[in-house]
Amino acid sequence: MTARIAHLTTAHPRFDVRIFHKECRSLARQGYQVDLYVADGGGDTRRDDVSIIDVGPSTGRVSRMLGKTWAVWNRVRKTDARIIHIHDPELLPVALALKCTGRAVIYDAHEDLPRQILSKPWIKPWIRQAIAWPVERVENFIARRCTVVVCATPHIAQRYAAQGANSIAVNNYPIPGELGDSAEPDRPATPARGDRTICYIGGIARIRGAVEMIQALEHTDARLILAGPMESEALHASLRAMPGWSKVDYRGVLDRPGIRQVLAESQLGLVLLHPIPNYLDALPVKMFEYMAAGVPVLASDFPLWRQILDSSGTGRCADPLDATSIARSINAMLATPADELERIRAACRLAARTTYNWRNEEAKLIDAYAKIATP
């Protein structure tokens, strides 16, 4: 009989790309009985051989971190799931408690949590360090007791390994063919891309370069397709008041087909995050989604990102805090001759097809599960 496994999240939506579309579906295809516990109020259902179990919606951050953590624990402890895979730091006590019942426990570290705390806008700057220090020590203590820590980047995996945890990097790269034609690297993308159309897809926030992107539009004749949730209505109002907003086509939060459509229209994809500690060694999924769709990348000038783009020939970097530098890079990239541009697009698709894709990462996840599930 195949092992039953339980993925737990109280903070992510049920169809989160990493959790549901990549990890849960990949494991279900391997024959595991996969249950996904969520806290969104959407009810129980089953999709793609994954059973989704809803413990009900939370009414705020405190309700989620306390009440829903208890609700998940109360449900999961009664199941026969042999492997527990948690996706939120607030569930670490649940992981430790379930480990004491003889279950194998996996902690999926999506972010470098202590460094993330240092840039949280809802935490007062003067107390961020005071919170990050004890959080890191508690997280390390429980991580060392987990069966495996699955990390979204090699940097995070190295951090846990240095603390004595059994960690592996399972990078959050795109599913082949989902958002573009990376499986056929020599075939031009369709429909025809817009003339001087660029895009940014993802959370729209100040520390993600929202202000600088709109300012840069004042110095270029590019049209920006913007897609994703706004950090706040105040930011949205501030961006709308900027002169560059007249060149923005804001499409809100899109589903996966909607994202694919934006990528098909775009000549250039932006990922201009600010140089905060949590971003410097990150591997932003949008960068690799652009590549998979054959869209050249303009990224923040971080050493890791520059190395990736330079070695693959898939884009260039700019100072994310300098709107003029961003505009110059946009203009230069959009002025690229057609034959050279197509060569870069082909390089993007090739990089996604051979290196930056979920198929490679899926193999690492499946191998880790096989070692745990084997008696």
N, C-alpha and C positions, 0 to 999 in steps of 0.2 A: 504493500500500500504506500502511495506517495505521501510525503510529509506535508502536513498543514502548516502554513506560515501566516503570520499576521503582521501587516504593515500598519503603523499607528501614526496619525497626525491629528492635531487639534488646530493647527495654524494654517495649513494649506488647503486649497480647494480639492474636491474629490478627483477631478481630472487634471491635477497638476502634471505637467509634462514629465518631469523627472520621476515622480513617484508612480503615477498611474501608467502613462503612455510608455515609459521606458522600463522601469524596474518591474512593476507588477505584471505587465503584459508579457515581458520577456520571461519571467519566472513561470507564469501560467503556461506558456508555450512549452516549457520544459517538463510539464506534467505536475508541478506543485499545485496543491490546493491553496489558493491565495485569497485571503480575506484582507480587506482594506477598511480600517476603522477611521471615520472622519467625524467632524463636529460642525456640520454646516446646515442642518435642518432640512436637507434634501430628501431624507428618507432612505430606506434600504432598497437596494436594487442589485442587479447583476449585469455586467457588461464585459465582453471579451474574456469570458471565463474567470473574471475577478468578482468576488462577492463584496459589495460595498455595504458597510454596516454603519449607520449614523447614530451617534449618541446625543444628537440634538444641538441646536445652535447656542452659541454663547451670546451674552449681552454686552460684552466688553472685554478688555485685555485681562482684567483680574478674574472675571468669570471664566474665561478660557483657560488661564494658567492654573487656576485652582479647581473650579467645579468640573471642567471637562477632563482635566487630568485624572481626577477621581473617577469620573464616569467611565473613562476608557479602561482604567485599571480594573474597575468592578466588572466590566464585561469580559475583558481578555483573560483574566485569571481563571475564569470558569470554562474556558475553551480547551481543546486538546492540541492547540498550536504548539509545535515543538520549537519553532524559530520565531522570535519576535524582532521586528525591524522597526525602530523608531526614527522619526524624521524631525523632531523638535526638541530643543534643549530642555524645555519644561517637562518633557516626558522621561528625562534621565532617572528620576527617583523610581518611576514605574519600571524602567529597564532593570535597575538594581534589585528591586523587589521580585521581579519575575525571574531574574537570574538565580535568586535564592530558592526558587521552586524547581530548579533543575532545567529550566529552558535555556536554549542558546539565544543570546541577545546581540543584535547588531545595532550600532548607532550610526546613522547616516548624517555626517557633518556636512551640511550644504554650504556653510559659511565658517569663517574663522571668527567664532562668537566673541571672544574678548576684544578683538580688533573692531568688530562690528559695533559693539557697545560704545566704543570711543567716538563713533560718528553718528549715534542715534540722535535725531533732532528733537525727539520728545523727552530725552533725558538732559537735565541741566548740565552744561559743560563742566561745571566745577565739581560734580559728583560722579562723572563718568569713570574716571580712573579708580575711584573708591569702589565702584560696582564691578568693574572689569577684573580687578585683582582677585577677589574671592571667587567670582564666577569661574575664572580660569582654573583655579585650584580644585574646586568642586567638580568641574567638568573633567579635568585630568584624572581625578581620583576614580570617578565612575567609569571613564573610558578605559582605564587599565583593567577593569573588571569585566568589560564587555568581551564577547567572543571575538568580534571583529568590529573595527571602526571603518566604515566605508566613507571615503572623503571625496568631495567634488573637485579637488585639485591636488596635484603632487605637493604643493606647499603645505596644505593642511595635513596631508598624510605624514609628511616629514615632522611636523610639529608634534603630532601624537606619538609617532615612533620614538621621538626623543624623550618622551615621557614614559616609555615602556609599554605603550598600547600596541596591540596587533592591528596595524592600519594598512589599508590599501587605497590607492587612488582609482576611483571610477569616475572619469571625467564626464561632464554633462554635455557631451557633443550631440549634434543633431541625428535624428533617425534618417538613414539614407533614403533619398527620394521624396521625403515628406514635404519639403518646402521648395524643391527645385529639381534640377536634372543632373545632380552630381553623379548618378550612375552612368550617365552618358556624357563624359566630359567634353567631347568635341561637337556636341549639338548645341547651336545657339538657343538661348532661352526664348520662350514665347509666352504671352504676346510681346510685340515690339516694345522696347523700353522707351519711356518718355524722354524727350530731349531736355537735358539739364534738370532731371528729376532725381532728387536724393531722398533718403529716408532715415528715420530713427524709429526703432521699434523697441519698446520696453517701458519700465517705470519712468515717468517724467518727473524729475526732481532737480533741485538746484545742484546737489552734489553729483548728479548724473549729467551735468553740463547743459541743462535746459536753457538757461539764460544766455550762455555763450553761443549756443547754436542759433538762437533767434537773432542775436546781435550780429553774428557772422553773415546772416542773410542780407543785411543792409549793404554789404560790400560785394555781393555776387548776384547774378540774375538767376540763380538756381531756385527751383521750387522744392520745398521740403514737405514730404508726407510724414506726418507725425502720428504714431499709433501707440497707445498704452494708457494706463491709468495716471491721472494727475496726482501729484503729492498732496495738493490741497486746492480748494477753490481760490484761495488767496494767490497762490502761484499762477493758476490759470488766468486770473484777472490781470495779474502783473504781466504775463507774457502777451496777452491780447492787447495790452496798452503799448507794446513796443512797436516801432515802425516796421521791423522785419516780419511781424505777424501777418502782414498782407500777403506774404509769399508762402504761408503755411496752409497745408491741407490737413486739418486735424480730424482723424477718423475714429477717435475714441479707442475703446478696448475691443480688439478683434479676436475672432476664433482662428483656428489654424488655417482654414481655407482663405480667410481674409488676409492673414499675414502673408500667405503664399502669393496672393494677388498683388500686395504692395511690393514685395520683392521682385515680382515679374515686371513691374513698372519702373523700377529704380535703376539708375546708373551707378549709384554710390551709396554705401551704407555707413552711418556714423555711429561710433561708440566712444564718446568723449567724456568719460567719467573723470571726476576730480581725483587728484593724487592723495587720497586718504589711505591710511594703513590697510584697510580691508580690501581695497581695490588693486593695490600695486602688484600683488601676486595672484590676482583672480584670473579666471578663464571665463570671461563673459559669454554666455551661450549665444547672444545675438551676433557676436563677431563670427562665430562658426556657422550660424544660420545664414548670414550674408554669403559666406564662402560657398555653402552648399547650393545656394541659388545662383551662383555665378555672379555675385555682386561684389566688386572691389570695396575694400574697407579703408576708412579713414578713422584712425584710433588715437587715443591718448598716447603721448610719447613716454611710455613706461618701458624700462629695459626689456622685460619679458615680452610685452606685446610687440615691440620693435623687432625683437629676434624672431618671433613667429611670422610676422608679415614680411620681413626682409628675406628670410630663408625660404619661404614659399612663393615669394613674388606676388602676393595677393593684395598689397595696398601700401599705405604709408602712414606716418604718424605726424601729429601736430601738438603744440602746447595747448592742453584743454582749457587753460585759464586765459588764453589770449584769443579773443574773437577775430582780430585781424589776421593772426597766423592761421586760424581755422579757415577763414575766407580765402586766403591765398592758396591753401592746399586744395580746397574745393575747386577753385577756378583752375588750378593747374591740372587736377585729375580729370575734370570735365573737358579740358582742352586736349586730352590725350588723343592722338590719331586713331581712327577706327580700327586699323589692323592691330595696333599695340593694345588697344582697349580689349579687343577680343582675345588677345593672348593672355591678358591678365584675368579675364573671365574664365578662360580655360584653366589657368593655374588655380583659380579659386575652386573650381569644380573638382580638379584633380586632387588638391589638398584635402578636400572634404571626403572624396571617394576613398583615398588611400590611408589617411591619418586621422582626421578630425571627424569621426563618425561614431554613432552609437554601437554599431556592430562590433567594433574593437573593444569598447568598454563593456558591452554586454557579456563578452566572453570572460572577462575578469570577474564580473558579478556571479555568473553561473558557476565558475570554478570555485569561488569562495563558498557558495551555497553547497556545492557538491561535497566539499571537505567537511562542512558542518553536518550535513544530513547523513553522511556515511556512518553507520554504527561503529 
